[in-house]
Structures are given as structure tokens and as C-alpha cells.
Amino acid sequence: MRKFITILITAITFISCGAESENKAQNSDFVGKWKWTGTHGGFADHLHETPASTETTLQLNLMKNYTFTILKDAKEVMIGKYELTMIKSIYTGEMEKYITCAMSNNPDGRYFVTNGIIKIYDENKLSIDDNNYDGIGSEFERIE
């Protein structure tokens, strides 16, 4: 009987761990330093911000241990944890990677999209799109 209970508990542990990791996504593609190049979109595509238009340089650093930092004009202004999960994209209808950055309530800390569908394209470019109709998206270039 004791052997049966041990096997049952072990099986439940493996099943619950497998279900949790099924929705989580790996971050290896995104780890690095990313220079913000622009944020665009919004209702009727009215938003077009760039480093030139805002006179601000921004950098997003995504670390392997699922932490991030945001630098504004080379000064660290935000630090936190991020999570990658898989959700259904409104753009493609497919399951895609979704980043959620745990941010403080500091309104000055929201410089670009930090929660959304995250993709790498053209090998060194990254986009985060908020997965909303009439939503906004931010683009970045890899620094390192």
C-alpha cells in the first residue's frame, strides 16, 4: 500500500509539473540587450514614437534568469521579472510567445510595449505587439 501511494504521489507531481511547463516558453532567443527603435499603432494608427521624436534613447535588457532592466538615456530606470507564455495571437490565430514584464505602477516607467506577442525577425530585430485590435507595438534592434 505504501508503495502504491508513493507511486501515485510521484505520478501526480510529474503530471502537474508537465502541465505548468506546457504553457511556459523558453527565453533563449530573446536574451540580450535591445535598443528601442520605435512604437507605432493605436486607434487609427495615430501613434508614431521614435528615439528622434522623443529625444530619448531606451534599452531593454532581457536576462537568462527571467529578469529585465530598462535603461533611459543610459541610466537604469526599471528592473523586474518577466515571464514568457504561449497564447493565441489575434494577428495569426496561432499560439505564439507572449512576454509579461512585472512593472511597478510608476507611469514614467512605461516607455514601450512590455506585455505582448514577442518575436524576432531579420535575425537582430525584435517586436513586442500588445495583441489588441487597434493596439500598439514596439520594435527593437539587438545590441548584444
Secondary structure, 3 states (H helix, E strand, C coil): CHHHHHHHHHHHHHHHHHHHHHCECCCCCCCEEEEEEEEEECHHHCEEECHHHHCCCEEEEECCCCEEEEEECCEEEEEEEEEEEEEECCCCCCEEEEEEECCCCCHHHCCCCCEEEEEEECCCEEEEECCCCCCEEEEEEECC
